[in-house]
Amino acid sequence: MIYRSKAPLRIGLAGGGTDVSPYCDQFGGAILNATVSMYAQATIEPLAENKIELAALDRNEKLVYDRVNQLPIDGKLDLLKGVYNRIQSDYGIPAGGFRLSTFVDAPAGSGLGTSSTLVVAIIGAFTEMLRLPLGEYDMAHYAYEIERYDLGLAGGRQDQYAATFGGVNFMEFYGDDKVIVNPLRIRQEYLFELENNLLLYYTSTSRESAEIIKKQSRNVSERKGGSIEAMHQLKEQARLMKEALLKGKIHEIGEILDFGFQQKKQMAEGISNTLLEDIYNSAKAAGATGGKISGAGGGGFMIFYCPGNTKYNVIEKLQPFGGRYRRYQFTEYGLKTWAV
């Protein structure tokens, strides 16, 4: 049998950063995000030899080990190793060799939650193989624990839940790792209009999100008022975005995004830079009413709300920056697994 899984990447629309400790532990966080038709995929195939093969097909990286209970965490395909190590420790994997292959439709550091979505997909493939009793909340929290505790990677909580649940969700984050996912029932024509007007633009740069997130967490720990107040405002932005989508006030979304963009820059140094500011200002001059940097900031994807048919003018005006826009559709489903 071959075991497969796929999990969707996400666009964060509002509230980004309020899912990161210690802010959400002390004040509670809120995020609104939506999954899109870009995926992380994982496949597990049995091998005749008693070996473990790991392959990141999108990055052309491959490692081979003798079958052992724990693989070394050494900076090489650690996400794949981390999931294997944890599942082997918690549940045990039957004797024999296997090949774990992965592929992600967006580059690492792009701001669409690639790392966490990949972890969810890998867990999904093992869950399919071992028939593990994991529900959606269990799966997402398991992925969070592997990334944050086992591998020591800084980050928030939204990506794991978005990848697992899928769709458009308003998420709430509290202390003691409490998360509540509220799926939003948005009229199809509102989603079509949002999809039509929301431009997904890859800046052709990536960034190390962990460093930005560490600065953000440190600002909260050190009680820096400007950073904390900005997060309060971003949490309010998530509530404004929820109301706009549910009530069909799609024309307000650009301004809500612009409000969040100005607030997010106050959270930590490095979220924006000269290139991103030039791209953002050019997009607005070409007709966008607002936008944001996806993920922690510093690079990767940006999104812009372009009312009417201004999207095409924005695409043209951004050509000199060397990036490219990406076609997508919103997706209704989260993690899917199957065997063949």
Secondary structure, DSSP 8 states (H G I E B T S, - for coil): --EEEEEEEEEEEE-TTTTSTTHHHHH-EEEEEEEEEEEEEEEEEEESSSEEEEEETTTTEEEEEE--SS---SSSSHHHHHHHHHHHHHT---SSEEEEEEEESS-TTSSS-HHHHHHHHHHHHHHHHHT----HHHHHHHHHHIIIIIS-----SHHHHHHHH-SEEEEEE-STT-EEEEE----HHHHHHHHHHEEEEE-S----HHHHHHHHHHHHHTT-HHHHHHHHHHHHHHHHHHHHHHHT-GGGHHHHHHHHHHHHTTTSTTSS-HHHHHHHHHHHHTT--EEEE-TTSSSSEEEEE--TTHHHHHHHHHGGGT-EE----B-S---EEEE-
